[in-house]
Amino acid sequence: MSNKAYLSLGSNIGERFKYLKKAISLLNAHPKISISKISSIYETDPVGFEEQNCFLNIVVEINTSLTAMELLNYCLQVEKDLGRIRNVRWGPRTIDIDVLLYNEEIYESNQLTIPHPRMHEREFVLIPLTEINPTIIIPKVERNVVDALKKISNQKGVRLWKQLNGEDVFELLEN
């Protein structure tokens, strides 16, 4: 599996932790995806449409032999399988999976933009990403995630919900 990608996962409907666990399990079950790192879990205030429940968010590092578009399509399928309904932009969701980075590539199509176009503005993405790879450079922005995090103004609330260590990570990988 020669491609390294970073995904952001979030949930704010129902049993949020259960949805994160199930999404991770489905991602890891794909024969062409291997999860290599998982951040701690953060509870975050909603961004965009603010009249909704707080989110649980994590970032995962994966190795994959899927192309970026194949990865996106599988992430969308996982969202659908877990009951994601797209009614309101930035609205409530059982699970949201965004492709943040794919290798060091810049990719743009109607369906997918890499790096994720707003990742460098979102504390709920940068904090968990900093935890698992603080030196990674965000293409286009040309700064690492630590420096991107320092540049954010009007930050939204991000609170550590569950700090993961090596043993806790396996809890998220269980079926």
N, C-alpha and C positions, 0 to 999 in steps of 0.2 A: 504494500500500500504506500504509494509514493507521494501522495498529496497530504498536506497538513492544512486543516481548516479549523476555524473557531466559530462556534455557534452560541447564540444567546437564547436562553429559554426563559419564558415567563408565564405565570398563571395567576388569575385573580378571581376565578369562579369556583365555588364548591371547595372540594378538598385539594387545595393548591399543591401541597406537598405530594399527594398521591399522583396528581397529574404530572408533576416534574419527574417523579420516579418512573412512571409508566413511559413517558416520552424518552427518557434515558434508556430504559430497557428496550424499547422498540428501535432506537437508533443503534444500540450496541448489538441487537439481534441481526441486523443486516450483515450479510456475509462480506460486504465490501467496506464496512465501517468498523473502526476500532476506537473506542474512547480511551484516550491516554491520560487526560487530566480533567478534574472537575473542581470548580471553585466552591467556596462556601456559599451558603444560601443567604440572600439578602432580601429583606422586606422593603419595598419601595413605594413611595407615593406615585399615583398615576400621573402620566405626562400626556399633554394634548387634551383629551377628554377627561377632565378631572373629577366628574361626578360618578365615581365608581370605587370599588374596593381597592385596597392596596395589593400590590403584586408580590409574589415570591419570584426572584430572579437568580439565575446562575449563568455561568459561561462554561462551556466544555471545549476542550481541545480534542480533535479527532484526527486519525490517520485514515485515509480513504483512497480507493482506486476509482471512485466515481468522479465524473467530470463535475464542474461547478453546477451546471444545469441539472444533471442527474441528482446531485445532492439536494438542490432546491426542491426538485419534484418529490423526492422521498420525504423531505421535511414537511412539505405541504400535505402529503398523504398521511403522515403521522398526525398532523394537526386535525385532519378530517376524521381519522380513525378515533381520535380522542374528543370528538364532538365540537370542534371549533366551528363557529358560525360567524361570518363576516357581515355584520349589519351596520356597525358604526365604526368609522375610521378611528383607530386608537381606542376602541371600545373594549368592554369586558370580553374575556376569552378564557376558555378552559386551558388552552396552551397556545403559545406563540413561539415559533422557532425561526430565528433570523440567521442567515449566513452572514457573518461579520467579515471574515477574511478567508481567503483561499490561496494558500502559498503566499507569495508576495505579489500576486497578480492584481491588475486593474481590469475589470470586466464590466461591460455595460450592454444590457439588452432591455427590451420592454419588460421582461419579467424579473430581472436580477441585476443589481448593481453591487460590485465589489471594489473597494471596501464598502460596507454598508454606509449609505450616504449621511447618516446622522450619528453614527457611532461615536465620533469624536466630540459630540455635544452632550452625550448621555452618561451621567454619572453611574446609573444603574448598569451600564455595560462596561464602562472603564474600570470601576472598582474591582469587580470580579475578574476581569481580564488582567488587570495589574497583578492580582493575586497569583495567577497561574503563569503569566509571562510578561513581566514588567518591561522588558527591553524590546519587545516586538515593535517594529515600525509600522505605522499606518500609512499605506501607500496614498498618494495624492496629498495628504496632509503633511507627510514627511516629518513626523515627529513620533517619538515612542509614546506608549499609552500613559506613562507616568507624566510626561510633559503635557500631553493632551488633557489629562485630568486637572493639572495645575491651571490651565487656561480657561476652564469653564467658569462662566459667571451665571448668576441666577440658578444655582444648583438646587435640584429637587432632593427631597429627603430619601436617604438610603441608610438602612439600619441592618447590622449583622443579625440574621435570624437564627442561623445554625452554622457554626464554624465547623468545617470538616477537617478531619485528619485522615490518615491512610485507612483506618478501620471504618470510619463513617462513610467514606466514598463507596465501599462495597455495599452498604445499605441502599444506596441509590442505584446500584447495578443489579440488584436482585430482581427476579421476575415476579 
